[in-house]
Amino acid sequence: MENTALKNWLDTKKRIGKLNTKAVESLGTQSTQKAAIEAWRNRPKNARKLTQKEFLKASTDYCEFNAYREGQRFEKFKARKAIFPINSRPWNKEKTYRNNRINHSECGIQWAKEKRRELIKKFFIENLDLYPSGDLYLTINTGKVSIYCETSKGDQYSSGCKYRKTDLGITINVQKKYLTLINSGLAVIDGLVNLSLSRRHWIKDCFVHKAIWLKKGRGFNWTTQSGYIARVDNLSFHATTAKKAVNGLHKKIQINRLATASIEEIIEKARKSTTVLTASDSYKAGNCKPGTLEFCQRYGIDIKDRLPLPLAADLLQTTNNTGLRNAMIVALARE
């Protein structure tokens, strides 16, 4: 973190005043947006007037300052350790030095945690459609898996426009060692982002995980869905029970083996067809319901609609999606 964190926090303290500074510092270094809003509402009445957005910005500056401070302490400790090894220090200073080493180690652990949170934040921003018209406040914690979304009014678009932007605040609780899940490539399976994934179990020639993944709602609203994921090679299937996940995956494997036609041949046949594609065709092709719903929402399709095969052919040519290809094969088989 750059040295500007210290300067930003000093400027913020002067701007917001002593009473607001105490309210911000009472939140600690790992506060959520919900806790910050509660602290903003419970400020002393004689505190300097601040908007909710200004208070949240001040709490963000304080967290960045703390992360910078802990990182600087850790760097100083490493330099001191290189100059004064433990064996060369006198015995009467050994205990003091050992206690300082423990304290600096805790600072290093805290600094590493902040780095991991930054990497996890970057992952969620890249894999979720987090593009509000206003500011984004994303908080990552570990613990009981959950997600909390909240929107609020932000700045005006311009001085001549009375409408305000929409600020988005999201607090996500993920499982411990979530960065390991990202590095292993299992944080996203079939386009669904997993918040928790258990150890794999080998059941009927495939790996099965108990998982909790994100389910997108309307606008900037997400919920969590618990279930099981069966996977083998590059194929997977989501379901509410392990049995359904395994059976669905085997069905998907069977259809993939039977579908030997190339994508070009399928597109050519679909453009000449008068048949429509439905969600039922997707399920019969072995695609899971969460994956089908996610695909429809991504490309602006109502899952209850009947999509003509010529339009589905254009979409297949653009996306080259295996699940869509298999669903079109099932639809073509009904002719």
Secondary structure, DSSP 8 states (H G I E B T S, - for coil): --THHHHHHHHHHHHH-HHHHHHHHTT-SS--HHHHHHHHHTS-TTS----HHHHHHHHHHHHHHHHHHHHHHHHHHHHHHHHS-GGGS-GGGHHHHHHHHHHHHHHHHHHHHHHHHHHHHHHHHHHTT---SS-EEEEEEESS-EEEEEEEEEEESSTT---EEEEEEEEEEE-TTHHHHHHTT-SEETTEEEEEE---EEETTEEEEEEEEEEE-SSS-EEEEEEEEEEETTEEEEESSHHHHHHHHHHHHHHHHH--S-HHHHHHHHHT---EE-HHHHHHTT--HHHHHHHHHHTT--TTS-EEHHHHHHHHHHH--HHHHHHHHHHHTT-
